[in-house]
Amino acid sequence: MSKASVEDIKLASAGLRGQLAEQFADTSTPNIPEDSNILLKHHGSYQQDDRDVRAERTKAKLDKAWSFMIRSKMPGGRITAKQWMIHDDLCTKAFGNMRLTNRQGIQLHGVLKGGLKEVISNVCHSGLSTMGACGDVVRNTMGPAAPIKDAVHADTQKLTEEISQRFLWRSSAYADIWLDGEKLGDDEEPILGSNYLPRKFKTTVVIPPHNDVDIHANDLNFVAIADGGKLVGFNVLVGGGLAMTHGDTTTYPRKASDFGFIPLSHVLEVAAAVVSTQRDWGNRVNRKNAKTKYTLERVGVEAFKAEVENRAGIQFGPVHPYEFTSRGDRFGWVEGIDGKHHLTLFIENGRLLDFPGKPLKTGMLEIAKIHQGDFR
């Protein structure tokens, strides 16, 4: 399949519907065609096979051992204890474990075709969503998860949720296929457009001096600027990304460019302008060069910035000084703004399951049962 055909598949999908409803109603086959798998990614899932038995099954002339991965989005890394328990229960439909991603999400692997609708429906009824967790859309918005230090952290947490909600794709196909038609939106896509984005689009919010989301590696980044302990606005950085294809010099990593400062009241308008500019200007012929970083390199940073200013109806101010002195996770106990303490744990490879003598998954479930706050 040519890379350009992905655009044709999206355009012909009737709002990312395709034949997904009919194909998942048919459990006589364990998998779906690849064009449907492309659409399914926008719903937060994709099919995969068990690589451990691939060679054995090929030798025996058997089909691959197909299953599906489902990814839940947690803006800013926040999930309630109740939502945690729901995901823990859904592990029975998967390989029996949760996988915590480095983009503040939860993945369930090994879900069979006949169980996909039940799992997605339960994720949505928990208050989270899988919509847009994969695919050519605005992905989960990352931000500082730990409730520490000051009110700025609470404000940025709220902002990650607002950004995530604003850029969900609007087609009612998601509700029609997975939620028996529960109304979630309409088929107008004022920001993403009828063929959505050229490639995935990643957004982060960060509070200096701790760069815990790696702002230079994402499409759109908001660096919080505070005055007197109060959040007043953000420096906006655009066009970062680390991915490259070995041996292909047309692909390369790029640090995000600093566009300047905006007040807090303009965040969503500027975000929409950046996304829509990338929607219209991004490369839809060569997917390897379709990310925002390549668009900035092709048209120039100043041209892209001017277009964002025009679409948002604002002018970027001078960059407010900021400095990063640390990155990564803060492990151990930390006191939050409300006087309560939280504990950051190290989860090896992000995989939550019970090991011999170390019942990690069960232990987290027991905490969730008595916990009145959030997991982050």
Salt bridges, closest charged atoms under 4 A:
GLU7 OE2 - LYS10 NZ 2.92
GLU7 OE1 - ARG284 NH1 2.71
ASP49 OD2 - ARG54 NE 2.87
ASP88 OD2 - LYS361 NZ 3.19
GLU118 OE1 - LYS93 NZ 3.17
ASP136 OD2 - LYS10 NZ 2.81
ASP136 OD2 - ARG287 NH1 2.94
ASP150 OD1 - HIS153 ND1 3.33
GLU161 OE2 - ARG78 NH1 3.60
ASP176 OD2 - ARG17 NH2 3.14
ASP180 OD1 - LYS117 NZ 2.66
GLU182 OE2 - HIS125 NE2 3.00
ASP187 OD2 - ARG17 NH2 3.72
ASP214 OD2 - ARG327 NH2 3.73
ASP219 OD1 - LYS291 NZ 2.75
ASP248 OD2 - LYS288 NZ 3.81
ASP280 OD1 - ARG279 NE 2.76
ASP280 OD2 - ARG311 NH1 2.90
GLU297 OE2 - ARG254 NE 2.68
GLU307 OE2 - ARG311 NE 2.77
GLU366 OE2 - LYS369 NZ 3.20
ASP374 OD2 - ARG78 NE 2.95
ASP374 OD2 - ARG376 NH2 3.23
